[in-house]
Amino acid sequence: MLFEIINDFFENFLLSYFITTYLKQENKKYIIIIATVINTIISVMLSTLNVYGFTQTALIQIVLWCSLYFFNKKFSSQDIMISLFFNILLFISVYFSILTFSLLLKTTPNKIFLNTSVFTIEIIFSKIIFLILSSISLKKRPLLLSKTDNLKMNYFLIFELFVILLMEYYFMSDVIYSNESNSANIIFICFVLLFLSFCFIFNQMINMNNTLYKNRLKKQREEYINENLKNIKSIKYEVENIEHRMNYMLQSIEFDLEDQKFDDAMLKIKSYKNLITNNSHVINTNNELFDFMINLEIDFLSHQHKQLKICAFISKNQSYNDLVLINKIITILRLVCGYANEVELFLIEDTSKILEVKFIILTSPSIQNKIIESFQNQNDLKIVIHPLNKLLIIKYNESLDSHDF
């Protein structure tokens, strides 16, 4: 009994570990712990009740899917597909080990289950095979997981379920209770052919995902180019406005000097100097689009007499030029500046490629409440707010990996 519990625990741990590692889950350890413990309990309980086959597999898979769903913002059918894929690898490992031992010992598969010592070695051997197959899959990681929905993905899921049902059926009906080695050999050959067909379809999925991924990158490049063209037009428009304002200011100063209104002329010069100082670009991270868009927003807010202090400790990374990330920061900045005139913005990147965005606002408690209410309507932004007397601190973290081009 103890050996069965250890075996179930180790098997569920490996299954959870390889699935979460393949999917590159951020909350990997929580998923592994929860799924392993729950699935081990399920396996032991069902084994005690002599319930095996598809029922046990289905419950284990449902627990894995639920764990992935609760800890994964971008849960999709591809997560289910990978979970089923590793389950099939586990079945193949079990089949291969049982049939290998039956061939080597020249006996039938059902007799292996009756011999405790042989059965124990067979189980250990099956786990080694599963480790090898899963490690190869993990190293190659064939699917790019572009999270692109398509009809063929549903076909692939149906095929995986069909394979699992078929393997479950023959395992419970023929392999365990077979008294003929020839029958076991035929089943083994059939599943080798089935696995080869599975690999062929899987390879087709790889090619399809590669194509989808390249198309997505191409679309992103086109959007990036179009956005740059739009930004260039904005720069041209801004430069023309600056030239127009400068020409107007110089003419006004010229008229004051002609009329010997020196105090008025000096006042206009000082005012214009303050305007230029307040509107100077304060972000320079070498991320071209990020710097331009943030600085353009700073200029816009400065013209509305908003005082901004920005401190950025971030690397040169193409992820910062993702418009989704830029627009998210600008949206929060505009929302905050709609209630406060003085705002401090901190952009800090840690070693794990996590960007911490922090806004510090000096304002009254009544204004703080209005800001908090405004952010409660922003469901897509997971923001943490800390009110401290007259200070309001707004923070949220952004993973740069989710903004890779």
Buried (B, 14 or more C-beta within 10 A) or exposed (E): EEEEBEBBBBBBBBBBBBBBBBBEBBBBEBBBEBBBBBBBBBBBEBBEEEEBBBEBBBBBBEBBBBBBEEBBEEBBBBBBBBBBBBBBBBBBBBBBBBBBBBBEBEBBBBBBBEBEEBBEBBBEBBBEBBEEBBEEBBEEEBBBBBEBEBEEBEEBBEBBBEBBBBBBEBBEEBBBEBEEBEBBEEBBEEBBEBBEEBEEBBEEBBEBBBEBBEEBEEEEEEEBEEBBEEBEEEEEEEEEEEEEEEEEBEEBBEEBEEEEBEEBBEEBEEEBEEBEEBBEEBBEBEBEBBBBBBBBBBBBBBEEEBBBEBEBEBEEBBBBBBBEBBEBBBEBBEBBBEBBBEBBBBBBBEEEBBBBBBBBBBBEEEBBEEBBEEBEEEEEEEBEBEBEEEEBBBBBBBBBEBBEE
